[in-house]
Amino acid sequence: MNNIQKRPLSDLGYNFIETTLPKGKDEYYLRNEQWSRQDQYRRLLAHEVEALVRNDNSSDDWNNIFVSHEFNPQLVQHCHFFGMVRIGKLEPYYLEFHNLRLPVGLYNSTICACDFGDNVVVHNVNYLSHYILGNEVIVANVNEMATTDYAKFGNGIVKDGEPENGRILMELCNENGGRKVMPFDGMLPGDAYLWTRYRDDDQLQKQFKAFTEKQFDKRRGYYGMVGDRSVIKNCKMIKDVTIGTDAYLKGANKLKNLTINSSSTAASQIGEGCEMVNGIVGYGCRVFYGVKAVRFVMASHSQLKYGARLINSYLGNNATISCCEVLNSLIFPAHEQHHNNSFLCAALIMGQSNMAAGATIGSNHNSRGADGEIIAGRGFWPGLCVSLKHNSKFASFTLISKGNYMSELNISIPFSLVLNDECENRLKIMPGYWFMHNMYAIARNSWKYVDRDKRTDKTQFIEYDYLAPDSVEEMFTALTIMETATGKAWYALPENTSKKELTDKDIRKKGKELLQDNPEEVAKLCILVTGMENSTREVQLLKVHRAYPLFKELILLYGIKNILSANKPSYLALQADIKTARRGDWLNIGGQLMKADTVDTLKSKIKKNRISGWSQVHEAYAEIGKEYTTDKLQHAVACMLEIKETPLKNFSPALLAQWMNDSIQTMEWITNAIRRSREKDYKNPFRQLAYESEEEMNAVVGSLEDNSFINQTITDLADYKILVSQIINEWEL
């Protein structure tokens, strides 16, 4: 039975705070803290009351209506007021936004205990309760817009007197709730990542909860706010929502328990048919056309469109999800997922990712409970109709070919193509696929995300380069795998059977020797690996003889490019900075790369309360970001020396000059490979079937010669050569 309460009409608009008020405070004390203009209002004059009554307005007590000195009662018509209402300046103008033109004033609305800034437009609001509207706000054709005294505006806290089971939690990465976090306004991708990891560290987890509790006031009685110049039209229900400036809400069905961040430089929009409950919308976000979002955080400049469903998930900055369904996932910045029939569930996706139509990532049906997870490094691109099983893990820039992958995968080789060969019943992995066959895509991926990063707050330094500490460390792992697998494949041949018992070191040494000195022999081998698929079938590595030298060449380039970008005045200055150069583990903390040691230090400071709040965590991110260039330089030099098998003490100007010149050849190869991989699209006769002539094709898709990205890489190559020559001369190498 519905619990419909009957109360005296005289109570409507009063007694907003249902718990006991602090001593000496009235129900408006928090409202007055939120709205600093209260001293600029006055009581109505007698002739103003008469004018309001003539205009078919009513109030339970006209003495509780306060107005500014520039109040015009003719601009308030057919309204019913309950409780204390404060109205700012009303002047005889109309406001226009996107061709909607409405006169300033309050018309045909029921208003309970609200404050209004100057020259607001309120038209046809059936019920407007406990809201503070800023200057030049437009609210038109809204069924219900109200705030409760326990409003939390999407933050995962509980108010005074509320039970713990009323807390909103986001169950990220795992459907069983074992990695749940408390969403909060201002939550960065790094915050979500750190909180979902290290679940066995009770002290760290308690600190994260305490940070969130401390950041927000538990007192009841805060009003919803609508910032200056925001426009709300044709919406059905808005409840417990606070809205920044310059926001645009049109045609939404239901918005409940939300913070919608918006500003003049990063305006947010929510469009037709959307239903959003229990979440945070970041600055500059776009949400359109039937989106459903529940228990979520959208970081700044992210987008949901065309019926997308985002549930129990964190969507990183500059990410776009259209049409599809995303559940229980933590997604780092720069994610793209555009198609109606893709599905992402219980996953950690570390950014620069793109999911194709029909991809199902992943399925829990191989477990006794809904407790599986997928972990994918940067640049994760599952292809058409890929179906993956929990638990699976993928190195950076893994491309998965169309297919149903029946077993769990652990792909630890970056830049790979993964192929399910059903004819041979083998899983096949091609290391370095991108470099050999689609250099255009991998290079453009890094460029476009830098170009599209619209964040106004760059607290976290997001790495987009495909050659970075995380991916390069994985390349070293891949080199070891390729060496060992090649050695095993060679010794597996009957004519190469060893008479003595071989150690892993012996096998790897032989594989390395073959890869360096006899790649033609390697090309003939069937190279198998273990530990990459949870099945009994074979897993084969393809084109190892080509990928191996490419990885080494690119690691050298990684080192040289970081030396060149460091802007050191001399070779001696470089030497001083790389005295402690060493390789080590790096972690992707919400798109920001950090040394594992740095993360350990950060966690230690948090546990010892030397970092005592989220704002200080964010300050730590910024400080770590400032050191990133130096840390990456040291890592890059250490990697370069290791790949060249040169101790730091033997590093010399002559060697550096030689390696710099070698890197020019690598850059030339990359530039040519970028053009060649795109050129294939123009020379493919089947692609030309749609056009009557080459001229028509160029008119439709643009000519190869006019491709701005390719032309930019040619310019970059010329600049790179000049820079190398300049450094060699200036440093007297």
C-alpha positions in Angstrom: 0.0 0.0 0.0 1.3 3.5 -0.9 2.1 5.5 2.2 0.4 8.8 1.4 0.8 11.2 4.3 -1.8 13.9 5.0 -0.4 17.1 6.6 -1.8 20.7 7.2 -1.5 22.9 4.1 0.1 25.5 6.4 3.2 23.2 6.7 3.9 23.2 2.9 7.2 24.9 2.3 8.2 24.8 6.0 10.0 22.3 8.3 12.4 21.3 5.6 14.9 19.7 7.9 13.3 16.7 9.6 16.0 16.1 12.2 16.7 18.2 15.2 18.2 21.6 14.3 21.5 22.8 15.9 20.9 25.2 18.8 20.2 28.7 17.7 19.6 27.8 14.1 16.5 27.8 12.0 15.7 25.7 9.0 17.2 28.2 6.6 20.7 28.3 8.1 22.4 26.1 5.5 20.3 27.8 2.7 21.7 31.2 3.8 25.3 29.8 3.8 24.7 28.6 0.2 23.1 31.9 -1.0 25.1 34.9 0.2 22.6 37.4 -1.3 20.0 37.3 1.5 20.7 40.8 2.8 19.9 42.3 -0.7 16.2 41.4 -0.4 13.3 43.3 1.2 9.7 42.6 2.0 7.0 43.2 -0.5 5.3 46.6 -0.5 1.5 46.8 -0.2 0.9 47.8 -3.9 3.2 44.9 -5.0 1.1 42.4 -3.1 -2.0 43.9 -4.7 -0.4 43.6 -8.1 0.6 40.0 -7.5 -2.9 39.0 -6.4 -4.4 40.7 -9.5 -2.0 38.6 -11.6 -3.5 35.4 -10.1 -0.6 34.7 -7.7 -1.1 33.3 -4.2 1.0 32.8 -1.1 0.4 31.2 2.3 2.1 34.3 3.8 3.1 37.3 1.7 5.4 38.4 4.5 7.6 35.4 3.6 8.1 36.7 0.1 11.3 38.8 -0.2 12.3 40.6 -3.4 15.1 42.8 -4.7 14.8 46.6 -5.0 14.4 46.2 -8.8 11.5 43.8 -8.4 8.6 44.1 -11.0 5.4 42.4 -9.8 4.0 42.5 -13.3 6.5 39.8 -14.3 5.1 37.2 -11.8 1.8 35.7 -13.0 -0.3 32.6 -12.1 2.2 31.3 -9.4 1.5 29.7 -6.0 4.1 30.4 -3.3 4.7 28.3 -0.2 7.3 29.0 2.5 10.0 31.7 2.3 10.8 32.7 -1.3 13.4 35.3 -2.3 13.2 36.8 -5.8 16.0 38.8 -7.4 15.8 41.6 -9.9 13.1 41.2 -12.6 13.3 43.5 -15.6 11.1 43.7 -18.8 13.3 41.6 -21.0 13.2 38.2 -22.6 16.0 35.7 -22.6 16.8 33.7 -25.7 18.8 30.4 -25.9 18.9 28.2 -29.0 15.9 30.0 -30.5 13.8 29.6 -27.3 12.6 33.1 -26.3 10.8 33.5 -23.0 10.1 36.7 -20.9 11.9 37.2 -17.7 9.8 36.4 -14.6 7.9 33.6 -12.9 4.8 32.2 -14.7 2.4 29.3 -14.1 4.4 27.6 -11.4 4.2 26.2 -7.9 7.2 27.3 -5.9 8.2 26.2 -2.4 11.0 27.8 -0.4 13.3 28.8 -3.3 15.8 31.6 -4.0 16.1 33.3 -7.3 18.9 35.4 -8.8 18.4 38.3 -11.2 16.3 38.1 -14.3 15.4 34.4 -14.1 12.9 32.7 -16.4 10.6 30.2 -14.7 7.7 29.0 -16.9 5.3 26.2 -16.3 7.1 24.4 -13.5 4.5 22.2 -11.8 6.5 21.9 -8.6 9.7 23.7 -7.8 10.9 23.1 -4.3 14.0 24.0 -2.2 16.2 25.2 -5.0 18.5 28.1 -5.4 18.6 29.5 -9.0 21.4 31.8 -10.1 21.3 34.8 -12.4 19.6 34.5 -15.9 18.6 30.9 -15.3 15.9 29.5 -17.6 13.6 26.7 -16.3 10.6 25.9 -18.5 8.1 23.1 -18.8 9.4 21.0 -15.9 7.0 18.6 -14.1 8.9 18.3 -10.8 12.1 19.9 -9.6 12.7 19.3 -5.9 15.4 18.8 -3.2 15.0 16.7 -0.1 16.7 17.6 3.2 18.9 14.5 2.9 20.1 15.2 -0.6 23.7 13.9 -1.2 23.9 15.0 -4.9 25.4 11.7 -6.0 28.2 11.5 -3.4 28.6 8.2 -1.6 28.0 9.5 1.9 25.1 9.1 4.4 23.5 12.1 6.1 22.8 12.5 9.8 20.3 10.0 10.9 20.5 7.9 7.7 21.2 4.1 7.9 24.4 2.8 6.4 22.4 0.8 3.8 21.3 4.0 2.3 24.9 4.7 1.1 25.4 4.7 -2.7 28.4 2.6 -3.8 29.9 1.9 -7.2 30.7 -1.8 -7.7 33.6 -1.3 -10.1 35.7 -4.0 -11.9 33.8 -7.0 -10.4 30.1 -7.8 -10.2 30.4 -9.3 -6.7 31.0 -5.9 -5.1 34.4 -6.8 -3.8 36.0 -3.7 -5.3 33.2 -1.2 -4.5 34.0 2.4 -3.9 32.1 5.5 -2.7 31.6 7.9 -5.7 32.3 11.6 -5.0 32.4 14.8 -6.9 35.9 15.4 -8.1 36.9 11.7 -8.3 39.8 11.3 -10.7 40.5 8.1 -12.6 43.6 7.6 -10.4 41.4 7.7 -7.3 39.1 5.1 -8.6 42.0 2.8 -9.6 43.8 3.1 -6.2 40.6 2.4 -4.3 39.6 -0.6 -6.4 43.1 -2.1 -6.0 44.9 -3.2 -2.8 41.8 -4.6 -1.2 43.8 -6.6 1.3 45.3 -3.3 2.7 42.7 -2.5 5.3 44.4 0.7 6.5 44.5 2.1 3.0 40.9 1.3 2.3 39.8 2.9 5.6 41.7 6.0 4.7 40.0 6.3 1.3 36.6 6.0 3.0 37.6 8.6 5.6 38.8 11.0 2.9 35.4 10.8 1.2 33.4 11.2 4.5 35.5 14.2 5.5 35.1 15.9 2.2 31.3 16.4 2.4 29.0 17.8 5.1 26.7 15.3 6.8 24.3 18.0 8.0 20.8 17.9 6.5 19.2 20.8 4.8 21.3 21.7 1.7 19.3 23.1 -1.2 19.8 22.1 -4.8 21.5 24.8 -6.8 21.4 25.8 -10.5 24.3 28.0 -11.6 24.1 31.2 -13.6 23.0 31.0 -17.2 21.9 27.4 -17.0 18.9 26.3 -19.1 16.5 23.6 -18.1 13.5 22.8 -20.4 11.0 20.1 -21.1 12.2 17.8 -18.3 10.0 15.5 -16.3 11.7 15.0 -13.0 14.7 16.6 -11.4 15.3 15.5 -7.8 18.3 16.1 -5.5 20.4 17.5 -8.3 22.9 20.3 -8.1 23.9 22.0 -11.4 26.8 24.2 -12.3 26.8 27.3 -14.5 26.0 27.3 -18.2 24.5 23.8 -18.2 21.9 22.8 -20.7 19.3 20.2 -19.8 16.5 19.5 -22.3 13.9 16.7 -22.4 15.4 14.5 -19.7 13.0 12.0 -18.2 14.6 11.5 -14.8 17.6 13.1 -13.1 18.0 12.1 -9.5 20.7 12.3 -6.9 23.3 13.9 -9.2 26.0 16.5 -9.3 26.2 18.0 -12.8 29.4 20.0 -13.1 29.4 22.7 -15.7 31.1 26.1 -16.3 31.4 28.8 -18.9 34.5 27.2 -20.3 33.3 23.5 -20.0 29.5 23.5 -20.3 27.7 20.2 -19.8 24.6 19.1 -21.6 21.9 16.4 -21.0 19.4 15.7 -23.7 16.2 14.0 -24.7 15.0 10.8 -23.0 17.9 10.5 -20.6 17.5 8.9 -17.2 20.4 9.3 -14.8 20.4 8.3 -11.1 23.0 8.3 -8.4 26.0 9.8 -10.1 28.5 12.5 -10.9 28.7 14.3 -14.3 32.0 16.0 -14.9 32.7 19.3 -16.6 32.1 19.5 -20.3 30.1 16.2 -20.5 27.5 15.4 -23.2 24.6 13.0 -22.5 22.0 12.6 -25.3 19.2 10.5 -26.7 17.8 8.0 -24.3 20.9 7.3 -22.1 20.5 5.3 -18.9 23.1 5.8 -16.2 22.9 4.5 -12.6 25.6 4.6 -10.0 28.3 6.1 -12.1 30.9 8.8 -12.5 31.6 10.6 -15.8 34.9 12.3 -15.7 35.2 15.6 -17.6 34.5 15.9 -21.3 33.2 12.4 -21.6 30.1 11.5 -23.6 27.2 9.1 -23.5 24.9 8.9 -26.5 22.2 7.0 -28.4 20.7 4.8 -25.7 24.0 3.9 -24.0 23.7 2.2 -20.6 26.4 3.0 -18.0 25.8 1.1 -14.7 28.1 0.8 -11.7 30.9 2.2 -13.8 33.5 5.0 -14.0 34.0 6.6 -17.4 37.3 8.4 -17.8 38.0 11.8 -19.4 37.5 12.4 -23.1 35.8 9.0 -23.5 32.7 8.3 -25.6 30.2 5.5 -25.3 27.3 5.2 -27.7 24.4 2.7 -27.9 26.0 -0.2 -26.0 25.9 -1.5 -22.4 28.7 -1.0 -19.8 28.5 -2.6 -16.4 30.8 -2.7 -13.4 33.7 -1.3 -15.3 36.5 1.2 -14.6 37.5 2.9 -17.8 40.5 5.2 -18.1 40.6 8.3 -20.3 40.3 8.2 -24.1 38.0 5.2 -24.5 35.8 4.8 -27.6 32.8 2.4 -27.8 30.2 3.4 -30.5 28.1 0.4 -31.5 24.7 -0.8 -30.4 25.6 -4.5 -29.8 28.9 -4.3 -27.8 29.0 -5.3 -24.1 31.6 -4.5 -21.5 31.3 -6.0 -18.1 33.5 -6.3 -15.0 36.5 -4.8 -16.7 39.5 -2.5 -16.0 40.2 -0.8 -19.3 43.3 1.4 -19.1 42.6 3.9 -21.9 43.2 4.7 -25.5 40.9 1.8 -26.2 38.3 1.1 -28.9 35.6 -1.6 -28.9 34.1 -2.8 -32.1 30.5 -3.9 -32.8 29.5 -7.2 -31.4 32.4 -7.4 -28.9 31.4 -9.1 -25.6 34.0 -8.3 -22.9 33.4 -10.5 -21.1 31.4 -13.5 -19.9 31.1 -14.8 -16.3 29.6 -18.1 -17.4 32.9 -20.0 -16.8 32.7 -19.3 -13.1 30.5 -20.5 -10.2 29.7 -16.9 -9.4 29.6 -13.5 -11.0 33.1 -12.7 -9.9 35.3 -12.6 -13.0 37.4 -9.7 -14.2 39.1 -8.4 -17.4 42.3 -6.3 -17.2 43.4 -4.6 -20.4 46.4 -2.2 -20.8 46.4 0.9 -22.9 45.3 0.7 -26.5 43.0 -2.3 -26.1 41.2 -3.0 -29.4 38.9 -6.0 -29.5 37.6 -6.5 -33.0 34.2 -7.3 -34.5 32.2 -9.9 -32.5 35.1 -10.8 -30.2 33.9 -12.8 -27.1 36.2 -13.0 -24.2 36.1 -15.0 -20.9 36.8 -13.8 -17.4 39.5 -13.8 -16.1 41.7 -12.5 -18.8 44.6 -10.0 -19.0 46.1 -8.1 -22.0 49.3 -6.1 -22.5 49.3 -2.7 -24.0 48.0 -2.2 -27.5 46.5 -5.6 -28.0 44.4 -6.1 -31.1 42.0 -9.1 -30.9 40.8 -10.6 -34.2 37.1 -11.5 -34.7 36.3 -14.8 -32.9 34.9 -16.6 -29.9 37.7 -17.1 -27.4 36.5 -20.0 -25.3 39.3 -19.9 -22.7 40.8 -17.3 -20.4 43.8 -15.4 -22.0 46.9 -13.9 -20.5 48.5 -12.0 -23.4 51.7 -10.5 -22.0 53.3 -9.3 -25.4 52.4 -5.7 -26.3 51.4 -4.5 -29.7 50.1 -7.9 -30.6 47.5 -9.3 -32.9 45.6 -12.2 -31.3 44.0 -14.6 -33.6 41.7 -17.6 -32.9 42.6 -20.1 -35.7 39.7 -22.5 -35.7 41.0 -24.5 -38.7 44.2 -25.4 -37.0 42.7 -25.2 -33.5 45.4 -22.9 -32.4 45.7 -19.5 -30.7 48.1 -17.4 -32.8 49.8 -14.2 -31.6 51.7 -11.8 -33.8 54.0 -9.6 -31.7 54.6 -6.1 -33.1 51.6 -6.4 -35.5 51.0 -2.6 -35.4 54.5 -1.8 -36.4 54.6 -4.3 -39.3 51.1 -3.8 -40.7 49.3 -0.7 -39.4 51.8 1.9 -38.3 49.4 4.6 -39.4 46.8 3.5 -36.8 49.2 3.2 -33.9 50.9 6.5 -34.6 47.7 8.4 -35.2 46.2 6.9 -32.0 48.9 8.7 -29.9 48.5 11.9 -31.9 44.7 12.2 -31.9 44.2 11.7 -28.2 46.7 14.5 -27.4 44.8 16.6 -29.9 41.4 15.7 -28.4 42.3 16.1 -24.7 39.9 18.9 -23.7 40.4 18.7 -20.0 40.5 22.1 -18.3 41.9 20.5 -15.1 44.9 18.5 -15.9 45.8 17.4 -12.4 46.8 14.0 -13.7 49.3 14.0 -16.5 47.9 11.5 -19.0 50.5 9.6 -21.2 49.3 8.9 -24.8 52.6 7.9 -26.5 52.7 4.3 -27.5 56.4 4.2 -26.5 56.2 4.9 -22.8 57.5 3.2 -19.6 54.6 0.8 -19.3 54.7 -0.4 -22.8 58.5 -0.5 -23.0 58.7 -2.6 -19.9 56.2 -5.0 -21.5 58.5 -5.0 -24.6 61.4 -6.3 -22.5 59.1 -9.0 -21.2 58.2 -9.9 -24.8 61.8 -10.1 -25.8 62.5 -12.6 -23.1 59.4 -14.6 -24.2 60.5 -14.6 -27.8 64.1 -15.6 -27.0 63.0 -18.5 -24.8 60.3 -19.7 -27.2 62.7 -19.5 -30.1 65.3 -21.5 -28.3 62.7 -24.2 -27.4 61.5 -24.4 -30.9 65.0 -24.9 -32.3 65.9 -27.5 -29.7 62.6 -29.3 -30.4 63.8 -30.2 -33.9 65.2 -33.8 -33.9 68.5 -32.7 -35.5 69.1 -30.1 -32.7 68.4 -32.3 -29.7 70.9 -31.5 -27.0 73.0 -34.3 -25.4 73.1 -32.5 -22.1 70.2 -31.3 -19.9 69.4 -27.7 -20.9 68.7 -25.0 -18.4 66.3 -22.1 -19.1 69.3 -19.9 -19.4 70.8 -22.1 -22.1 67.5 -22.2 -24.1 67.1 -18.4 -23.9 70.7 -17.9 -24.9 70.3 -20.0 -28.0 67.1 -18.2 -28.9 68.7 -14.8 -28.6 71.6 -16.0 -30.7 69.3 -17.2 -33.5 67.1 -14.1 -33.4 70.2 -11.8 -33.6 72.3 -13.7 -36.1 70.1 -16.0 -38.1 66.6 -14.6 -38.4 66.1 -16.6 -41.6 66.4 -19.8 -39.6 63.9 -18.5 -37.0 61.4 -17.8 -39.8 61.3 -21.5 -40.5 60.5 -22.5 -36.9 57.1 -23.2 -35.5 57.4 -21.2 -32.3 55.1 -22.1 -29.5 54.5 -20.6 -26.0 52.7 -21.6 -22.9 50.8 -19.7 -20.2 48.9 -17.5 -22.6 45.6 -19.5 -22.8 43.9 -21.6 -20.2 43.5 -24.6 -22.6 45.4 -27.6 -23.8 45.7 -26.4 -27.4 48.9 -24.9 -28.8 49.7 -21.2 -28.8 51.9 -20.1 -31.7 53.9 -16.9 -32.1 54.0 -15.5 -35.7 56.7 -13.4 -37.4 59.0 -13.5 -34.4 62.0 -12.9 -36.6 60.6 -9.6 -37.7 59.1 -8.5 -34.4 62.2 -9.1 -32.3 64.6 -6.6 -34.1 61.7 -4.1 -34.3 61.2 -4.1 -30.6 64.9 -3.5 -30.0 65.0 -0.8 -32.5 62.0 1.0 -31.0 63.4 0.7 -27.5 66.5 2.5 -28.7 64.3 5.2 -30.3 62.4 5.5 -27.0 65.7 6.3 -25.3 66.9 8.8 -27.9 63.6 10.7 -28.2 63.5 11.2 -24.5 67.1 12.5 -24.4 66.2 14.9 -27.2 63.0 16.1 -25.6 64.8 16.7 -22.2 66.3 20.0 -23.4 69.6 19.4 -21.6 72.3 22.1 -22.4 75.1 19.6 -22.7 76.2 16.0 -22.6 77.6 16.6 -19.1 74.2 17.8 -17.9 72.6 14.7 -19.3 75.2 12.5 -17.5 74.4 14.2 -14.2 70.7 13.4 -14.6 71.1 9.8 -15.5 73.5 8.7 -12.8 70.7 6.8 -11.1 69.1 5.6 -14.4 67.5 2.2 -13.9 64.7 0.1 -15.2 61.8 -0.8 -12.9 58.1 -1.5 -12.8 55.7 1.2 -13.7 51.9 1.4 -13.0 49.1 3.0 -14.9 47.2 5.0 -12.3 44.2 6.2 -14.1 46.1 7.1 -17.3 49.0 8.7 -15.3 52.1 6.5 -15.4 54.0 6.2 -12.1 57.0 4.2 -10.9 55.9 1.4 -8.7 58.2 2.7 -6.0 56.4 6.1 -6.2 53.0 4.4 -5.8 54.3 2.6 -2.8 55.5 5.9 -1.3 52.1 7.5 -2.0 50.2 4.6 -0.4 52.5 4.8 2.7 51.9 8.6 3.1 48.2 8.0 2.9 48.2 5.2 5.5 50.4 7.3 7.9 48.0 10.3 7.4 50.7 12.5 5.9 48.3 12.8 3.1 44.9 13.3 4.8 42.4 14.0 2.1 41.5 13.7 -1.6 42.7 17.2 -2.3 46.2 16.3 -1.0 46.1 13.1 -3.1 45.4 15.2 -6.1 48.3 17.5 -5.2 50.5 14.4 -5.0 49.4 13.4 -8.5 50.4 16.9 -9.8 53.8 16.7 -8.1 54.4 13.3 -9.4 53.4 14.5 -12.9 56.0 17.3 -12.6 58.7 14.7 -12.0 57.5 12.4 -14.9 59.7 13.8 -17.6 62.8 13.3 -15.4 61.7 9.8 -14.3 60.9 8.8 -17.8 64.3 10.1 -19.1 66.1 7.9 -16.6 64.0 4.9 -17.5 64.4 5.6 -21.2 68.2 5.8 -20.9 68.4 2.6 -18.8 66.3 0.8 -21.4 68.5 2.1 -24.2 71.7 1.0 -22.4 70.2 -2.4 -21.6 69.0 -3.1 -25.2 72.5 -2.1 -26.4 74.1 -4.2 -23.6 76.2 -1.2 -22.6 76.9 -0.5 -18.9 76.3 3.1 -17.8 80.0 3.5 -17.2 80.8 2.8 -20.8 78.2 5.3 -22.1 80.1 7.8 -24.2 79.5 10.8 -26.5 80.6 8.8 -29.5 78.1 6.0 -28.7 75.3 8.5 -28.2 76.1 10.2 -31.5 76.0 6.8 -33.3 72.7 5.8 -31.7 71.2 9.2 -32.5 72.1 8.7 -36.2 70.7 5.2 -36.0 67.4 6.6 -34.6 67.1 8.7 -37.7 66.8 5.5 -39.8 64.2 4.3 -37.4 62.2 7.5 -37.7 62.5 7.3 -41.5 61.2 3.7 -41.4 58.3 4.8 -39.2 57.4 7.7 -41.4 57.5 5.5 -44.5 55.5 2.8 -42.8 52.8 5.3 -41.8 52.3 6.3 -45.4 52.6 2.7 -46.7 49.9 1.3 -44.3 47.5 4.1 -45.3 48.5 3.8 -49.0 47.2 0.2 -49.1 43.7 1.6 -48.7 44.0 3.6 -51.9 45.6 0.8 -53.9 43.2 -2.0 -52.8 41.2 -2.7 -56.0 38.2 -3.8 -53.9 38.1 -0.5 -52.1 38.0 1.2 -55.5 34.9 -0.7 -56.5 32.7 2.0 -55.0 34.1 4.7 -57.2 34.0 5.3 -61.0 37.4 6.9 -61.0 40.4 7.8 -58.8 39.2 11.4 -58.8 35.8 10.4 -57.4 37.5 8.4 -54.6 39.7 11.3 -53.7 36.7 13.6 -53.7 35.0 11.2 -51.2 37.8 10.1 -48.9 40.4 12.7 -49.6 43.6 12.2 -51.4 46.6 10.5 -49.8 48.8 13.5 -50.6 46.4 15.8 -48.7 46.3 13.6 -45.6 47.2 16.1 -42.8 48.5 13.5 -40.4 50.9 11.9 -42.9 52.1 15.3 -44.0 52.6 16.2 -40.3 54.8 13.1 -39.8 56.9 14.1 -42.8 57.4 17.5 -41.3 58.2 15.9 -37.9 60.9 13.7 -39.5 62.6 16.7 -41.1 62.5 18.5 -37.7 63.8 15.4 -36.0 66.8 15.2 -38.3 67.6 18.9 -37.7 67.3 18.4 -33.9 69.7 15.4 -34.0 72.2 17.3 -36.0 71.9 20.3 -33.7 72.4 18.3 -30.5 75.4 16.4 -32.0 77.0 19.7 -32.9 76.1 21.6 -29.7 77.1 18.8 -27.4 80.3 18.1 -29.5 79.5 14.4 -29.7 
